[in-house]
């Protein structure tokens, strides 16, 4: 029998993962979703054709799941994780994408034999352009590491760290990072309005510029520094703007402070 993949939580990130898995060829028959919200259960079954259960107690134990993906909000994880403790053991991998929930947190709730992978994805997973960083405890096998990586690569890129404390910095850079980019688009539009552009035009220009520059960065082999220099003519308009943005109190300094603040907060939440 095929060992099922269990997805606990079919919200935004869980739904994005589910869509990516099926698009990559994973059979809906191999997936079981556990979702307590009736409207989300119904919509998930209708859209993807997967089996959707209301509670972890309804998940069959034979055959044991291959991977249990914990994709619920951190604030409800206490009640959710306990429902899967019966599966804990070397043959089942737990993959958590809950921000702030450490490997130790899951070991305390699932037991010392649980094979646990902690991951920090980000919201561009919704358009399969996300990136996730994973970290595993010692009970995760090489095969389980590969499988968890494959599951996250269905919605973007995935890489590993051995030091779990680095997940706080990852959260600050890539987990929270999309919000920084969206704020850039907002601020660029507002600056355009202040310069005399009509609001609709300023917002359109800012949105297309940020999205287009991101796509260029994605496709180009050159690093960001080279792409920046390519667009900057000596003595030109871009150079004048960058003189401000790259000043002592400019964008670089602000982002360092922002990432440091987010890293601190991630550590606070984890503790």
C-alpha positions in Angstrom: 0.0 0.0 0.0 1.1 3.6 -0.7 2.1 5.4 2.4 0.1 8.7 2.5 1.3 12.2 2.8 -0.6 14.0 5.6 -1.2 17.8 5.4 -2.4 19.3 8.7 -3.9 22.6 7.7 -5.1 23.8 4.3 -4.9 27.5 4.8 -2.8 29.8 2.6 0.5 28.1 2.9 -0.9 24.6 3.2 -3.1 25.3 0.1 -0.1 26.6 -1.8 1.9 23.4 -1.0 -1.0 21.2 -1.9 -1.4 22.9 -5.3 2.4 22.6 -5.9 2.5 18.9 -5.1 -0.3 18.1 -7.4 1.1 20.2 -10.2 4.4 18.3 -9.8 2.5 15.0 -10.4 1.8 13.8 -6.9 -1.5 11.8 -7.0 -4.4 13.3 -5.0 -5.0 9.7 -3.8 -1.7 9.8 -2.0 -2.6 12.9 0.1 -4.8 13.2 3.2 -5.6 16.7 4.4 -6.7 17.4 8.0 -8.6 20.6 8.2 -11.0 21.6 11.0 -12.8 24.4 9.2 -15.8 23.0 7.3 -15.7 25.6 4.5 -12.0 25.1 3.9 -12.5 21.3 3.9 -15.2 21.5 1.3 -13.3 23.9 -0.9 -10.1 21.8 -0.7 -11.8 18.6 -1.6 -13.7 20.2 -4.4 -10.7 21.9 -5.9 -8.0 19.1 -5.5 -10.0 15.9 -5.1 -8.0 14.9 -2.1 -9.4 13.1 1.0 -10.1 15.7 3.7 -10.7 14.9 7.3 -11.8 17.1 10.2 -9.5 15.7 12.9 -6.2 13.9 13.3 -7.9 11.1 15.1 -9.5 10.0 11.8 -6.2 9.5 10.1 -5.6 5.8 9.5 -2.5 4.2 11.1 -2.0 1.5 8.6 -0.1 2.2 6.5 1.8 4.8 8.6 2.2 8.2 6.9 5.3 8.9 5.0 5.5 12.6 6.0 3.2 14.6 8.2 3.3 18.3 7.2 2.3 20.6 10.0 1.0 23.7 8.3 -1.3 25.3 11.0 -0.8 28.6 12.7 1.8 28.6 15.5 -0.8 29.7 18.0 -2.9 26.5 17.6 0.0 24.1 17.2 -0.2 22.9 20.8 -3.5 21.3 20.2 -2.7 20.0 16.7 0.7 18.4 17.3 -0.6 16.2 20.1 -3.0 14.5 17.7 -0.1 13.0 15.7 2.1 11.8 18.6 1.0 8.2 17.9 2.9 8.3 14.6 6.2 9.4 16.1 9.1 7.1 15.2 11.9 6.8 12.8 9.6 5.7 9.9 7.6 8.9 9.9 9.0 12.4 9.2 7.3 15.5 10.7 7.8 18.6 8.6 6.8 21.8 10.3 6.4 25.2 8.6 5.2 27.0 11.7 7.2 30.1 12.5 8.8 30.2 15.9 8.2 26.6 16.8 11.6 24.9 17.4 12.7 21.3 17.0 12.8 21.0 20.7 9.2 22.2 21.0 8.1 19.3 18.8 10.4 16.8 20.5 8.7 17.7 23.8 5.2 17.1 22.3 5.9 14.2 19.9 8.5 12.3 22.0 12.2 11.7 21.7 11.9 9.3 18.8 10.2 11.8 16.4 12.0 12.6 13.2 11.5 16.3 12.9 12.3 18.8 10.1 11.7 22.5 10.8 11.3 24.7 7.8 10.8 28.4 7.2 9.1 29.1 3.8 7.8 32.4 2.5 4.6 33.6 0.9 5.8 33.7 -2.8 5.2 29.9 -2.5 1.7 30.9 -3.6 3.1 31.5 -7.1 5.7 28.8 -6.8 8.5 31.3 -6.4 9.1 30.8 -2.7 12.3 29.8 -0.9 12.5 27.7 2.3 15.3 26.9 4.6 15.2 23.5 6.5 16.8 22.1 9.6 16.5 18.6 10.9 17.1 16.7 14.1 19.4 13.7 14.3 16.6 11.2 13.8 15.8 12.3 10.3 17.2 10.0 7.7 18.9 11.0 4.4 15.8 9.8 2.5 13.5 11.8 4.7 15.6 14.9 4.2 15.4 14.4 0.5 11.7 13.9 0.6 11.0 17.0 2.7 13.2 19.1 0.4 11.3 17.8 -2.6 8.0 18.7 -1.0 9.1 22.3 -0.5 10.8 22.6 -3.9 7.3 22.0 -5.4 6.7 25.7 -4.6 10.1 27.2 -5.1 13.7 26.7 -3.8 14.9 24.9 -0.7 18.2 24.8 1.2 19.4 23.5 4.5 21.2 24.8 7.6 22.7 22.6 10.4 22.5 25.3 13.1 18.8 25.8 14.0 19.5 29.2 15.6 20.1 30.5 12.0 16.4 30.0 11.3 15.8 33.3 13.2 17.9 35.2 10.7 16.3 33.3 7.9 12.9 34.3 9.2 14.0 38.0 9.3 15.4 37.9 5.7 13.2 35.6 3.6 10.3 34.9 5.8 9.5 38.5 6.5 11.3 39.8 3.4 8.3 39.9 1.0 6.7 42.5 3.3 9.8 44.7 2.9 9.5 44.4 -0.9 5.8 45.3 -0.8 6.6 48.3 1.4 9.1 49.4 -1.2 6.4 49.4 -3.8 4.1 51.4 -1.5 6.9 54.0 -0.7 7.9 54.2 -4.3 4.3 55.0 -5.4 3.9 57.6 -2.6 7.2 59.2 -3.7 5.9 59.3 -7.3 2.7 61.0 -6.1 4.7 63.6 -4.2 6.7 64.2 -7.4 3.5 65.1 -9.2 2.3 61.8 -10.7 -1.4 60.8 -10.6 -2.0 58.2 -7.8 -3.1 55.4 -10.2 -0.1 55.9 -12.5 2.3 56.1 -9.6 1.0 52.9 -8.2 1.1 51.2 -11.5 4.7 52.3 -12.2 5.8 51.2 -8.8 4.2 47.8 -8.9 5.4 47.0 -12.4 8.9 48.2 -11.6 9.3 46.2 -8.5 7.8 43.1 -10.1 9.9 43.5 -13.3 13.1 44.1 -11.4 12.5 41.0 -9.3 11.9 38.9 -12.5 15.1 40.3 -14.0 17.0 39.4 -10.8 15.5 35.9 -11.0 16.5 35.3 -14.6 19.8 37.1 -14.9 23.0 35.3 -14.1 24.7 38.4 -12.7 24.5 39.3 -9.0 22.3 42.1 -7.7 25.3 44.4 -7.4 26.1 44.1 -11.1 22.5 44.6 -12.2 22.4 47.8 -10.0 25.6 49.1 -11.6 24.3 48.3 -15.1 21.3 50.7 -14.6 23.4 53.4 -13.0 25.0 55.9 -15.4 27.7 58.1 -13.8 26.3 61.5 -12.9 22.8 60.4 -14.0 19.4 60.3 -12.3 19.8 56.9 -10.8 23.2 57.8 -9.4 21.6 60.8 -7.7 19.0 58.6 -6.1 21.4 56.0 -5.0 23.6 58.5 -3.3 20.7 59.0 -0.9 19.7 55.4 -0.6 23.3 54.2 -0.1 24.1 57.0 2.4 25.0 56.4 6.1 21.4 56.5 7.1 20.0 55.1 3.9 18.4 51.9 2.8 21.3 49.6 3.8 21.4 50.9 7.3 17.6 50.7 7.6 17.5 47.1 6.4 20.2 46.1 8.8 18.2 47.5 11.6 15.0 45.9 10.3 16.5 42.4 9.9 18.1 42.7 13.4 14.8 43.6 14.9 13.0 40.8 13.2 15.7 38.3 14.2 15.4 39.4 17.9 11.6 39.0 17.7 11.9 35.6 16.2 14.1 34.5 19.1 11.7 36.0 21.6 8.8 34.1 20.0 10.8 30.8 19.9 11.5 31.1 23.6 
